[in-house]
Amino acid sequence: MEIMEAVKKIFQDMIVPELGKIREENQKIVAILELTNKRLDDINTHLADQSRRIDDTNKRIDEVNKRFDAVNKRIDDTNDRIDNVRTELTSRIDDVRSELTSRIDDMHSDLVNRLDANNERIDRFFLTAATKEELARNDARLFRLEQGLEEVRQRLAA
């Protein structure tokens, strides 16, 4: 029994103080673990809050994207209308251009015909004027010839 008690005493002298130290260290570890768990809980709460904020931000981004899509559709519709108006205006301009070209060609032809007619009239006027001058010269010559003939008749008759 003495051995038992000696073993018991050795255990108490050596192991009990070590056990006390282990218990103290265990309590410190438990305290640190509790603090770590509290910090992890705080971090989890913070992460959940951040996740919720990210989800809210993603929803707002989705709403903005929808508005952008609507604006892009309106821009596409406006571009289509502009293209249609451009096509219509181009067609009208081509029609007006061809009509004006036709009218200008008609007016040009009419003016050329009028100028040709006026040139003919001027040519006839100059021919008539030249003929009148020549006629006047011929009349004067005829008059002189008739006077000369009259003089010759008078001389022959004398």
C-alpha positions in Angstrom: 0.0 0.0 0.0 2.8 2.1 0.5 3.7 1.7 -3.0 0.3 2.8 -4.0 0.5 5.8 -1.8 4.0 6.6 -3.1 2.7 6.3 -6.6 -0.3 8.4 -5.6 1.9 11.0 -4.0 4.2 11.1 -7.0 1.2 11.5 -9.2 -0.1 14.2 -7.0 3.3 15.9 -6.9 4.0 15.7 -10.5 0.8 15.2 -12.4 -1.6 17.3 -10.4 0.4 20.5 -10.8 0.7 19.7 -14.5 -3.0 19.0 -14.7 -3.6 22.4 -13.0 -1.4 24.0 -15.6 -3.2 22.1 -18.4 -6.6 23.2 -16.9 -5.4 26.8 -16.8 -4.2 26.6 -20.4 -7.4 24.8 -21.4 -9.4 27.6 -19.9 -7.3 30.1 -21.7 -7.7 28.2 -25.0 -11.5 28.0 -24.3 -11.6 31.8 -23.7 -9.6 32.3 -26.9 -11.8 29.9 -28.8 -14.9 31.7 -27.6 -13.4 35.1 -28.7 -12.5 33.5 -32.0 -16.0 32.0 -32.4 -17.5 35.5 -31.6 -15.2 37.1 -34.2 -16.2 34.4 -36.7 -19.8 35.1 -35.9 -19.3 38.8 -36.4 -17.5 38.2 -39.7 -20.3 35.8 -40.8 -22.8 38.6 -39.9 -20.7 41.1 -41.8 -20.4 38.8 -44.8 -24.1 38.2 -44.8 -24.7 41.9 -44.7 -22.2 42.4 -47.5 -23.8 39.6 -49.5 -27.2 41.3 -49.0 -25.7 44.6 -50.2 -24.2 43.0 -53.2 -27.5 41.4 -54.0 -29.2 44.8 -53.7 -26.5 46.4 -55.9 -26.9 43.6 -58.5 -30.7 44.2 -58.5 -30.1 47.9 -59.1 -27.6 47.1 -61.8 -30.2 44.8 -63.5 -32.8 47.6 -63.3 -30.3 50.0 -64.9 -29.5 47.4 -67.6 -33.2 47.1 -68.3 -33.4 50.9 -68.7 -30.4 50.9 -70.9 -32.0 48.1 -73.0 -35.2 50.3 -73.3 -33.1 53.3 -74.3 -31.2 51.3 -76.8 -34.4 50.0 -78.3 -35.7 53.6 -78.6 -32.4 54.6 -80.2 -32.7 51.7 -82.7 -36.3 52.7 -83.4 -35.2 56.3 -84.0 -32.4 55.2 -86.2 -34.9 53.1 -88.2 -37.2 56.1 -88.6 -34.2 58.3 -89.6 -33.3 55.7 -92.2 -36.9 55.6 -93.6 -37.0 59.4 -93.7 -33.6 59.5 -95.4 -34.8 56.9 -98.0 -38.0 58.8 -98.6 -36.2 62.2 -98.9 -33.6 60.7 -101.3 -36.4 59.3 -103.4 -38.2 62.7 -103.4 -35.0 64.5 -104.2 -34.3 62.2 -107.1 -37.9 62.7 -108.4 -37.6 66.5 -108.1 -34.1 66.3 -109.8 -35.4 64.3 -112.7 -38.5 66.6 -113.1 -36.3 69.7 -113.0 -33.9 68.2 -115.4 -36.8 67.4 -117.8 -38.1 70.9 -117.4 -34.7 72.5 -118.0 -34.2 70.3 -121.0 -37.6 71.4 -122.4 -36.8 75.0 -121.7 -33.4 74.6 -123.3 -35.0 73.1 -126.4 -37.7 75.8 -126.5 -35.0 78.6 -126.1 -32.8 76.9 -128.8 -35.9 76.8 -131.1 -36.7 80.5 -130.3 -33.1 81.5 -130.9 -33.1 79.6 -134.2 -36.3 81.3 -135.2 -34.9 84.8 -134.2 -31.7 84.0 -136.1 -33.7 83.2 -139.2 -35.7 86.4 -138.8 -32.4 88.4 -138.4 -30.9 86.6 -141.4 -34.0 87.4 -143.5 -33.9 91.0 -142.2 -30.3 91.3 -143.3 -31.0 89.6 -146.6 -33.9 92.0 -147.1 -31.9 95.0 -146.0 -29.0 93.9 -148.3 -31.6 93.4 -151.1 -33.1 96.8 -150.4 -29.7 98.4 -150.5 -28.9 96.6 -153.7 -32.4 97.5 -155.0 -31.7 101.1 -154.2 -28.4 101.0 -155.9 -29.9 99.2 -158.9 -32.7 101.8 -158.9 -30.1 104.6 -158.9 -28.2 102.9 -161.6 -31.3 102.3 -163.6 -32.2 106.0 -163.2 -28.8 107.0 -164.4 -29.1 104.6 -167.3 -32.5 105.9 -168.2 -31.1 109.4 -168.0 -28.2 108.4 -170.2 -30.6 106.7 -172.6 -32.8 109.8 -172.7 -29.7 111.8 -173.5 -28.7 109.4 -176.2 -32.3 109.6 -177.6 -32.2 113.3 -177.6 -28.9 113.3 -179.4 -30.2 110.8 -182.0 -33.3 112.8 -182.4 -31.3 116.0 -183.0 
